[in-house]
């Protein structure tokens, strides 16, 4: 039962991440430029996490100086650089295409895990990975549809995938010494402070004063950042990194459906088939522990 709870945390985190594009575009429509969107996501998330942990979990503030490089790498590469690359990709590609490019990350994580920790790539895990990647390709339009995106946008999407993959790797080392909440807080300490380099307060303040800008900021920080990272990192306490990354393939499904519902992006039979493939891959992984390696 505990393992299934960990699966649920990972899936909840991925679902929340699927809303990133909605709030990113909402902020853009309110006049918030790309640099300030990076600042909003990371710095305000740091403030919110600091408030929450100051009230309920002050122990997360205490870490050993020797471990700060882990959090610095996670914050600056896995969070801050990811925000910049992914936000740019979402403005030059459809939400579905941006999400599928981001979800090249699970294959990177599986390979990295095998190289770093000798984690076996079982037949079941391999099949789940291939099924999930096929589903992502179908959702994005790479297979069976028209791929919409600029060359720069596609390159940024691949870069965002690499950044996303590194979070699972750094979390592996961080969680060996600290709990999930300490890992996520110190990651955002570095991401939040680093985002100050992107701030243009003179341009940001008027936009945040509007209903659209304020609502987009709250959604981006709470729904699409703080909650999913807490859920996903908590899930990593009970789910092996490569498997968690594949389970999180539900994010592009959510992103694609939101793109259809809110931005009138095209929905086809191929997209629906892709949804089935992604969920099928998640189901294969969930059964691995109950049936053994295959």
Order of alpha helices (4+ residues) and beta strands (2+ residues): alpha-alpha-alpha-alpha-alpha-alpha-alpha-alpha-alpha-alpha-alpha-alpha-alpha-alpha-alpha-alpha
